[in-house]
């Protein structure tokens, strides 16, 4: 893969300038911080030009919650069309989303990094480029099977998991910005959700419309509301959730390097 786009938080882009690049045999040739104009607003991108034994590579990074230098934009206010449009116009080969999620399934404890293979979106909020024309896009398989196959192998090795370890889960989209109640989490589980977050499926839908291969690496940063062992009334904190997610970026970085290393 020559040009990979990554959507995530600030923690991941900060990693790219450390020892991880050198260890992966990648040499940073150039960094450009650019503003891309789209029909839905401006989007800041960090573009890294890299050299490797396989030739030149490009890594494009987009901070999902960018807000013109202000504190992060809340999830319900993100203009996903601008973000995906900017990456599509860059000519990327694929998009890798990095997501922090609340874990519902008992086999997805905080600290584990896994993948989304389905999502459930009952928010009632449309996420589409087609507001004027009747265009219907199939999302039976919303994520790239080819990418997920590669990422499964990478994550198993990075976390020393056996082939029996479950790595594919269903993401439940919550509207936010409030976290969920205990009752909501119980209902989500009954309806098939294994993890809960506030953003990613909106991106996946837009990528399917544009036929851009898309995969989502999901970091279990906390137990969802009511699932904390021994304390089902524990409050959730965005700061602690983000801090926990940033501790588990090493397997995510291996996913980025693994995809870039593909021919």
C-alpha positions in Angstrom: 0.0 0.0 0.0 1.5 3.3 -1.1 -0.9 5.9 0.5 -2.7 5.1 3.8 -5.0 7.5 5.5 -5.5 7.2 9.3 -8.3 8.8 11.3 -7.7 9.0 15.0 -6.6 11.2 17.9 -3.5 13.2 18.7 -1.8 10.4 20.5 -1.2 8.4 17.4 0.4 11.1 15.3 2.7 12.0 18.1 3.9 8.4 18.1 5.0 8.6 14.4 7.9 10.9 15.2 9.4 8.5 17.8 11.5 5.4 17.6 8.6 3.5 16.0 9.4 4.9 12.5 13.0 3.9 12.7 12.2 0.5 14.0 9.9 -0.1 11.1 12.5 0.8 8.6 10.8 4.0 7.6 12.6 7.3 7.1 10.6 10.5 7.3 11.5 12.6 4.3 9.0 15.4 4.7 6.1 16.5 6.8 3.4 18.9 5.5 0.5 20.2 7.6 -2.1 21.4 5.1 -5.7 22.7 5.1 -8.0 21.0 2.6 -11.0 23.0 1.4 -14.2 20.9 1.0 -17.8 21.7 0.3 -18.4 21.1 4.1 -15.6 23.1 5.6 -11.9 23.1 6.1 -10.0 19.9 7.1 -6.5 19.9 8.5 -4.3 17.0 7.4 -0.8 16.0 8.4 0.9 14.4 5.4 4.1 12.3 6.0 6.3 11.3 3.0 8.3 8.3 4.0 11.0 6.2 2.3 11.5 2.5 2.8 13.2 -0.5 1.2 10.0 -1.0 -0.9 10.0 2.6 -2.1 8.1 5.8 -1.2 5.1 5.7 1.1 2.7 8.3 2.3 0.8 8.4 5.6 -2.0 10.9 5.9 -3.3 11.7 9.4 -6.7 13.3 10.2 -7.6 14.2 13.8 -11.3 13.2 13.9 -12.3 15.9 16.4 -10.3 18.8 14.8 -11.8 22.2 15.8 -9.6 25.0 14.4 -7.1 24.9 17.3 -9.9 24.9 19.9 -10.7 22.1 22.2 -11.9 18.9 20.4 -15.2 19.2 18.6 -17.9 17.1 20.3 -18.9 13.9 18.4 -22.4 15.0 17.4 -20.9 18.2 15.8 -18.3 16.5 13.6 -18.7 17.1 9.9 -17.8 13.6 8.7 -18.5 14.5 5.0 -15.7 17.1 5.1 -13.3 14.6 6.7 -14.0 11.8 4.3 -14.1 14.1 1.3 -10.7 15.5 2.2 -9.2 12.1 2.4 -10.9 10.9 -0.8 -9.5 13.8 -2.7 -6.0 12.9 -1.4 -6.1 9.7 -3.5 -5.6 7.4 -0.5 -5.6 3.7 -1.1 -7.5 2.9 2.1 -8.7 4.5 5.4 -7.9 3.1 8.8 -10.0 4.4 11.6 -8.8 4.3 15.2 -11.6 4.3 17.8 -11.9 4.3 21.5 -14.9 2.3 22.6 -16.7 1.2 25.7 -16.7 -2.5 26.1 -19.9 -4.5 26.6 -18.9 -8.1 25.9 -17.0 -9.8 28.7 -14.3 -11.0 26.3 -13.4 -7.5 25.2 -11.9 -6.1 28.4 -10.2 -2.7 28.7 -6.7 -2.8 27.1 -7.7 -5.2 24.3 -7.5 -3.9 20.7 -9.9 -5.5 18.2 -11.8 -4.8 15.0 -15.3 -3.9 13.9 -17.0 -6.2 11.4 -20.5 -4.8 11.7 -22.2 -1.8 13.2 -25.7 -0.9 14.4 -26.9 2.7 13.9 -30.3 3.5 15.3 -29.6 7.1 15.9 -31.9 8.2 13.0 -29.2 10.7 11.7 -28.4 10.4 8.0 -24.7 10.2 7.0 -24.5 10.5 3.2 -23.2 12.6 0.3 -26.6 12.1 -1.4 -29.1 14.6 0.0 -30.3 15.7 -3.4 -30.4 12.4 -5.4 -31.9 9.1 -4.5 -28.8 6.9 -4.3 -28.9 3.7 -2.2 -25.7 2.1 -1.1 -25.3 -1.5 0.0 -23.7 -1.8 3.5 -24.3 -5.5 4.1 -20.5 -5.7 4.7 -19.6 -2.2 5.8 -15.9 -2.9 6.3 -13.2 -4.1 3.9 -12.8 -7.8 4.4 -9.3 -7.7 2.9 -8.2 -5.1 5.3 -9.8 -6.9 8.3 -8.1 -10.2 7.3 -4.7 -8.4 7.3 -5.4 -6.5 10.5 -6.5 -9.6 12.4 -3.2 -11.3 11.7 -1.3 -8.2 12.8 -3.3 -7.8 16.0 -3.0 -11.5 17.0 0.7 -11.3 16.7 1.0 -7.9 18.4 -1.0 -9.0 21.4 0.1 -12.7 21.5 -3.4 -13.9 20.9 -4.2 -17.4 19.8 -6.4 -18.1 16.8 -9.3 -18.8 19.2 -9.3 -15.2 20.5 -12.3 -13.2 19.3 -11.2 -10.1 17.4 -14.3 -9.1 15.5 -17.1 -7.2 17.2 -20.3 -5.2 16.4 -20.1 -1.5 17.1 -23.2 0.3 18.5 -23.4 3.9 17.5 -24.6 6.2 20.3 -25.5 9.8 19.5 -23.6 11.4 22.4 -22.1 13.5 23.8 -23.5 11.9 27.0 -22.3 8.5 27.9 -24.9 5.7 28.1 -27.0 4.7 31.0 -26.8 1.2 32.5 -30.2 0.4 31.1 -29.2 1.5 27.6 -26.1 -0.7 27.7 -28.2 -3.7 28.7 -30.5 -3.0 25.8 -27.6 -2.5 23.4 -26.2 -5.9 24.4 -29.6 -7.6 23.8 -29.8 -6.1 20.4 -26.3 -7.4 19.4 -23.9 -4.6 20.3 -20.5 -5.7 21.7 -19.0 -2.2 22.1 -20.3 1.3 22.0 -18.9 4.6 20.6 -20.1 7.9 19.1 -18.6 8.4 15.7 -17.2 5.6 13.5 -20.2 4.2 11.6 -20.9 7.6 10.1 -17.4 7.4 8.5 -17.9 3.9 7.3 -21.1 4.8 5.5 -19.5 7.6 3.6 -16.6 5.4 2.6 -18.9 2.8 1.3 -20.6 5.5 -0.9 -17.2 6.5 -2.3 -16.0 2.9 -2.5 -12.9 3.6 -0.4 -11.7 0.5 1.6 -12.2 1.2 5.2 -11.5 -0.6 8.5 -11.8 0.3 12.1 -9.4 -0.7 14.9 -11.2 -0.4 18.2 -9.4 0.1 21.5 -11.3 -1.1 24.5 -10.6 1.9 26.8 -13.2 1.2 29.5 -16.1 -0.9 30.5 -19.4 0.6 29.3 -21.8 2.0 31.8 -22.8 -0.6 34.4 -20.2 -3.1 33.4 -17.3 -2.2 35.7 -16.6 -5.3 37.7 -17.6 -4.8 41.3 -19.0 -1.3 40.7 -21.9 -1.1 38.3 -22.5 2.6 39.3 -19.1 3.8 38.3 -19.0 7.1 36.5 -17.3 7.5 33.2 -14.8 10.3 32.4 -13.8 11.3 28.9 -10.3 12.3 30.1 -9.7 8.9 31.7 -11.1 7.1 28.7 -8.8 9.0 26.3 -5.8 8.4 28.6 -6.4 4.7 28.7 -6.8 4.5 24.9 -3.5 6.3 24.4 -1.8 3.6 26.5 -2.8 1.0 23.9 -1.5 2.6 20.7 1.4 0.2 20.2 -0.8 -2.5 18.6 -2.5 0.2 16.5 0.9 1.5 15.3 1.7 -2.1 14.2 -1.5 -2.1 12.1 -0.5 1.1 10.4 3.0 -0.2 9.6 1.7 -3.5 8.6 -0.7 -2.0 6.0 1.9 0.4 4.7 4.3 -2.5 4.2 1.9 -4.2 1.9 2.9 -4.0 -1.8 
